[in-house]
Amino acid sequence: MKPEAIEPFFATLAAANPHPQTELEFTNVFELLAAVLLSAQATDTGVNKATRGLFARAWTPQRVLALGLDELTEAIRTIGLYRTKARNLNETCRILVQEHGGVVPRTREALERLPGVGRKTANVVLNVAFGEPTMAVDTHIFRVANRTGLAPGKDPLAVEQGLLQRVPAAYRQDAHHWLILHGRYVCLARTPRCDACSVQRFCDEGASRIRGAEAN
């Protein structure tokens, strides 16, 4: 993607969705952390289905611990890798209570020390809960960043660093939401919906398709 295309690319996405939000359901910072932890290799829809029941009973680390690991495991059994995720969430709750007074920490270092919390999860929490302009690179953002030429990279960290360098400051706070939603609903993995794409003309692959169509 040419440098001069980046600002109108994001301006177009922002005009269509001025206040993008995560599709995970939560009512406090702990629920957000838990939902993102549970969302690895799972859909937001599937996570929400499980956490509605869980969060109705346990919306703090203390209450999750009071449930016990067996009940926690049963509550999220519809989510992929639920046994491992239940253990990680249970241990995360123990650390939050013992080391952080039951409060979700605000630093990347402390977040990434929690079981099941990697860089992407930490970035989501830092961005959504604490307003930091981080880039949580999931499979959708990785695909969109490479396909459009916005921030090509061989791995998520390279894409994240590229996005932080190329996304204009005015759009950085919400950029990862726009890119996730674009990848989830328009720039699909196997059959991208270029005909329905509002930013096709700014995209490396999309612009190439336009030129090909015009040549024919």
N, C-alpha and C positions, 0 to 999 in steps of 0.2 A: 504494500500500500504506500502510495506516495505521501510524503509528509503533508502536503497541502490538502490531502483528502481526509486526514484524521479528524480535524475539527468538524467539518460538515457531516462526517460519518456519525460522530457522537451527537451532534446537534439534531440530526434526523431521529436517532433513537430516543433522545431526550424529549423531543416534541411529541412523539407518539406515546411516551410513558414517563411523565415528568417526575414521578415519585415511585421508582421501582422498589419492590419489597421481596424478601425471601418468601418462598412458598411454604416453608416450614412453619408450623403453628407453635406459638409459645406465648407466655404471658410474663415471663421474667428472664433474667440473664441466665440463671441456672437451667431453666427449661430449654433455652436456646442452645446452650452448650451440650446438654444431653441429646437434643434432637439432631444436632450436627454430628455428634459422635456416633449416633445410631444410623446416620444416613449414608455411611460409607458403603458403596456397592449396593445401594438400595434407592428406590425412588422416594421423592418427598411425599407423594401420595401414600405410599405404603408406610412410611414412618409416621405420618400424621394419624393414620388409622390406628396404629398401635399406641402412640403417645397420648391420644385423647383419653383413653382409659387409664393409662399410667399416671398422667399428670393430674387427673381428677382425684387420685388417691395420694400421690406423692409429688409435690411441686418444689421441694427443697432437698438438699443432700441428706439432711437429717431424716426426712420422711422416707426417702428411698432406702436408706440403711435400715430403718425400722421395718420395712417390708420384708427384708431378708433376701438373700440371693435367689432362693428357689422361686419366690413369688415374683421377683423382678424378671427372672428368666421366663417364667410363664407369661408375663404381661407383654413381652416383646417377641414371643415365639414366631409371629408372622413375618418378622424381619429377617432377611438373610444374615447368616453368621450370628444368630441371636445369642448363642451360648457364650461365645467369645465377647460379644458386645456387652452382655449382661455382667460378665466378670469385670470388664474394663470400667463400665459405668459404676459398678459397686465400689471398686477400688478408688476410682476418681472421687466419689462421694466421701469415702473415708479420708482421703487426703485433704479435700476441701474443708471438712469439719476439723480435722486435727491440726492442719497447718495454716488454714486461711480463715478460720472462724466461720466456716460455712458460706463464705463469699467467693464468687468467681474472681480470680486475680485478673489484673488489667495489663499484665506484661506478657509478651510472647514467650519469654523464657519460662515463666511459671506455668503458663498454659501448656506448653509442649512437654512439661514434665509429668503431666497427667496421663494416665494409661489410656490409650486409644485416641489421644489428641495429637495429631501431627500438624504440620505447617498449614495445610489447607484449613483444617478445623479452627486453628488459632486465628488465622486471617479472617474467617467468617465472624468469629466472636468479636475480634478487635474492631471490625468494620461495623457490623450490625448493632452490637451492644454499646460500643464505646466510641463510635464515630471516626475511627481512624481510616485513612484512604488506602487500605490494603487491597491486594488482588488475590482472591482465593481461587487458584487455578484448578478447576475440576476438568472432567473429560470434555464438557461442552466448551469451556473457555479455551482449552488447549486446541481443540479442533478449529474454532472460529479464529483464534489468533493466527494459526498457521495458514488456514485456507484463505483468509482475507489478505494475509500479508501484513496485518497490523503489528504483530510481534512474533515472528517465527522463532521457534526454539525446539531443541531435541528433547527437552524434558520440562516438567512443570516449573521448576525453578528458573530456567532460562526464559520461559514465557513470562513468568511473573516479573522478572527483572526488566524484560523488554517493555512490558506494559507500563511499569512504573516510570520508565524513561520516555515513552511515546504518548501516553494519554495526557491530554492537557489538564492542568490543575483544576480547572472549573468542572471537569467531568469525573475526576478521579474517585470521589466519594461513592458514586453510584455505578461506576463503570463495570464492576464485576457482575452486578445484577443485570444490567442491560445485555452483557455478553452471554451470561448463562441463559437468560430467557430467549435470546436470539438463537442460540444453539439448540435449545430444547424444543422450540416451536417452528423455527424457520430454517436455520442452517443445519439441517439434520445430517446425521453421519452418512447414511447410504444414499439417500435421495434428497439432497438439499432443495428447498422450495424457492429456487431462484426467481420463479415467475411471481412470487408473492413477497419478494424481498425489497424493502424500502431503501436499502443501502447497497444494492447490487452494483451500482455504477462506481462505488468507491472501492469495491473489493477486487483484489487481484484476479481471482478465479471468475467472479461474476462479470467483471469488465471484459475478460477474455471471451466469455460466452456471448456477450453482447456484440463484440467485434465479429465473432464467428457467424452469428445470426445475420448481421448486416452484410457480411461478405456474400452470404448465400442469397 
